[in-house]
Amino acid sequence: MEPGPNAIRSITHDMRNLLTAVRGHAELALRGISPEDPAREDVAHCVVVTAAIFDLIDQLDGSDTSQTLIAVNLDTGVSAMRRLLDALLPPTIEIELAPAADGACVTISKLRIERIVLNLALNARDAMEDGGKLTIKTRRLPDDEVQIVVSDTGPGFSEEALEHLFDAGFTTKRARGGSGHGLAALAVFVDGAGGSIDVDSWAGEGSTVTVTLPAADLGAADDDGAG
């Protein structure tokens, strides 16, 4: 007999709790490892893999999110990830955070904001093997939408690659052992949140990924951040 929906939700709930503990311990360990230590990359990989497993769990139980949906201030949410980004990206990559001056809020889970930013930041890291600059902006549009804009100074994508970026299994990182389902998976849960994702890139001139989401009331936002 196959387990029913309630049994699946109970199991995935326990799985999330265990993964949260693993993720927390990995992040603490990462903070204490110097950039020169070879173990740093292995511990960072544990942090990344837990985020991917969270996405798989969401697909397993059909949930749109693994945390309660609330109005989140993107400015504080993205800023709260600074320490994690510093730990996951090498010192050869400069990180610039540019929050919106007027506040940009969205009704979404805090964990999902983290997944969006982490996914795009790690893709940018992989593109900038020799170093570069990663810029993460948040902004509010006049038509009740907000955006997370992530730009890198990597080599960019070819026209052919741009046509297939959101195809399941497509990767430009196969030679380095890349997973190949980052943007495809990202597009699924951005769409589930009522948003859209666009990529602008020019070969040799870097890439910009823009995630657009419905705006939420600033007064209802939770300012605790995404972590």
Steps between C-alpha positions, in 0.01 A plus 500: 500500500632840402517764776223761495548878482495540878767235548719660233465843661596354838809335355610807306447715810746281691740505205497881496574514872798267460630690197467829685727361772754376242492834321548692824800294611657527153464878501657525846790280390544705183545821695795353684688371195752726331475563124829313450379179670415227241215383726318829448366401157369168632312665787364768266375223273301358794321835537417508131379140490260554790336783306455267202349229722251751643381561143462126439297465821268777384445309178438177690218631717368751246549799729571841352725589789660345805428793726203720582429762236542851640577844364881509488709814453742402224752763608550348845454147368782530247723698737463224760668261256823701485689279741395182319595646162840604635553143617388329180672727247879518468683824594575553129133594449390843622144507636286814478152517652279786380165504683209712379475838671120488523470143624410196292267246662351175379267237647720191501684276743831623639664173401383541142661844473822343620474223241453750217800709600718200585423325171588805292807589707645151465435495125687831480783360712539205263509738203773718654770239553772766478317748722280798428211693648156384613231767541164427664235771482144519628252752367132582493327571169210747464259224392486308831794276423840453661822365355815322605771577244822296507786599269846353450807589298555148370533391136127513434294255294501427132178550303458124482536461876245777564242304301534200729572648846164392640499153347511225764843340504670770293838613633796706386704349787519135400878512464523612864240255625214751527153375584321656206161566659553827685306744283237245399421429866516870587250584228253245639473648847521860378201420279330337799539826692325688219820643357722481194871475423696657216864472395703760311848399396762581241796277426805642675300767685334323792140413583203654680216290639183685602236335719172692506243429774166652609553775756362486853394775740809657659316550828436127533858395434708295740837672543683205655664410169539175314720317744 
